[in-house]
């Protein structure tokens, strides 16, 4: 990635971690291929504990794309992507993130993760 990327705030890191967790849940329940940790050289993402959330190659590629989009967000104060007026995801990727969030959110809430309701609504 590029050196002109600013460091992420705690809130932005939390948003990326939620995306990582939700994608790992989605992948574990929908894909049968071998899973491994997402590998990135971006130092801002190392605090996300990527090794705790193994995903398949397809989901890893999606996460790397989503991380890069978030890191390159042109807005000064980065909003949560679902509330953003500038959608930088390609149309296919926007559908994918909706599918992942919908499936994983329902899956985790049904299994007692009520703390995720806050992120779901806000």
C-alpha positions as CSV (number, residue, x, y, z in Angstrom):
1,X,0.0,0.0,0.0
2,X,1.0,3.6,-0.1
3,X,3.0,5.8,2.3
4,X,0.6,8.7,2.0
5,X,-2.1,6.9,4.0
6,X,-2.8,8.5,7.4
7,X,-3.0,6.4,10.5
8,X,-6.4,5.0,11.4
9,X,-8.4,6.2,14.4
10,X,-9.6,3.7,17.0
11,X,-13.1,3.9,15.6
12,X,-11.9,3.1,12.1
13,X,-9.9,0.2,13.4
14,X,-13.0,-1.1,15.2
15,X,-15.0,-0.8,12.0
16,X,-12.4,-2.8,10.1
17,X,-12.3,-5.4,12.9
18,X,-16.1,-5.9,12.8
19,X,-15.8,-6.4,9.0
20,X,-13.0,-8.9,9.6
21,X,-15.0,-10.8,12.3
22,X,-18.2,-10.8,10.2
23,X,-16.3,-12.0,7.1
24,X,-14.7,-14.8,9.1
25,X,-18.1,-16.0,10.4
26,X,-19.6,-15.8,6.9
27,X,-16.7,-17.7,5.4
28,X,-16.7,-20.5,8.1
29,X,-20.4,-21.1,7.4
30,X,-20.5,-20.7,3.6
31,X,-17.2,-21.8,2.2
32,X,-15.5,-25.2,2.4
33,X,-12.0,-24.3,1.1
34,X,-8.9,-24.1,3.3
35,X,-8.8,-21.0,5.5
36,X,-5.8,-19.0,6.5
37,X,-5.1,-15.6,8.1
38,X,-5.3,-12.5,5.8
39,X,-1.8,-11.3,5.0
40,X,-1.1,-7.6,4.6
41,X,2.0,-5.4,4.8
42,X,0.0,-2.4,6.0
43,X,1.2,-1.6,9.6
44,X,-2.1,0.0,10.6
45,X,-3.8,-3.3,10.2
46,X,-1.5,-5.4,12.3
47,X,-3.4,-4.4,15.5
48,X,-6.5,-6.2,14.1
49,X,-5.1,-9.7,15.1
50,X,-5.6,-11.0,11.6
51,X,-4.4,-14.5,12.6
52,X,-7.5,-15.0,14.8
53,X,-9.9,-14.8,11.9
54,X,-8.9,-17.3,9.1
55,X,-10.8,-17.0,5.8
56,X,-10.6,-18.6,2.4
57,X,-8.8,-17.1,-0.6
58,X,-12.0,-15.5,-2.0
59,X,-12.8,-13.8,1.4
60,X,-9.2,-12.8,1.9
61,X,-9.2,-11.0,-1.5
62,X,-12.5,-9.3,-0.5
63,X,-11.1,-8.2,2.8
64,X,-7.9,-6.8,1.3
65,X,-10.0,-4.8,-1.2
66,X,-12.2,-3.5,1.6
67,X,-9.2,-2.6,3.8
68,X,-7.6,-0.7,0.9
69,X,-10.8,1.2,0.2
70,X,-11.1,2.2,3.8
71,X,-7.5,3.3,4.0
72,X,-7.8,5.3,0.9
73,X,-11.1,7.0,1.8
74,X,-10.8,10.6,0.5
75,X,-13.1,12.1,3.1
76,X,-11.4,14.0,6.0
77,X,-13.6,12.5,8.7
78,X,-14.3,9.0,7.6
79,X,-17.9,7.9,8.2
80,X,-19.0,4.3,8.5
81,X,-19.2,3.0,5.0
82,X,-23.0,2.4,5.1
83,X,-23.6,6.1,6.0
84,X,-21.2,7.4,3.4
85,X,-22.3,9.6,0.5
86,X,-19.3,8.6,-1.6
87,X,-19.4,4.9,-2.3
88,X,-15.9,3.7,-3.3
89,X,-16.7,0.0,-3.5
90,X,-17.3,-1.5,-6.9
91,X,-21.0,-2.6,-7.3
92,X,-20.2,-6.3,-6.9
93,X,-18.3,-5.7,-3.7
94,X,-21.1,-3.5,-2.3
95,X,-23.4,-6.4,-2.7
96,X,-20.9,-8.8,-1.2
97,X,-20.4,-6.7,2.0
98,X,-24.2,-6.4,2.4
99,X,-24.6,-10.2,2.1
100,X,-21.7,-10.8,4.6
101,X,-23.1,-8.2,7.1
102,X,-26.7,-9.5,6.8
103,X,-25.7,-13.2,7.2
104,X,-23.2,-12.7,10.0
105,X,-25.2,-10.2,11.9
106,X,-28.2,-12.4,12.1
107,X,-26.0,-15.5,12.8
108,X,-24.2,-13.8,15.7
109,X,-27.2,-12.1,17.2
110,X,-29.1,-15.5,17.3
111,X,-26.2,-16.9,19.2
112,X,-26.2,-14.3,21.9
113,X,-23.9,-11.5,20.6
114,X,-26.4,-8.7,21.4
115,X,-23.5,-6.2,21.7
116,X,-23.4,-6.3,17.9
117,X,-26.8,-4.7,17.7
118,X,-25.2,-1.4,18.5
119,X,-23.0,-1.6,15.5
120,X,-25.8,-2.9,13.3
121,X,-28.0,0.1,13.9
122,X,-25.3,2.7,14.1
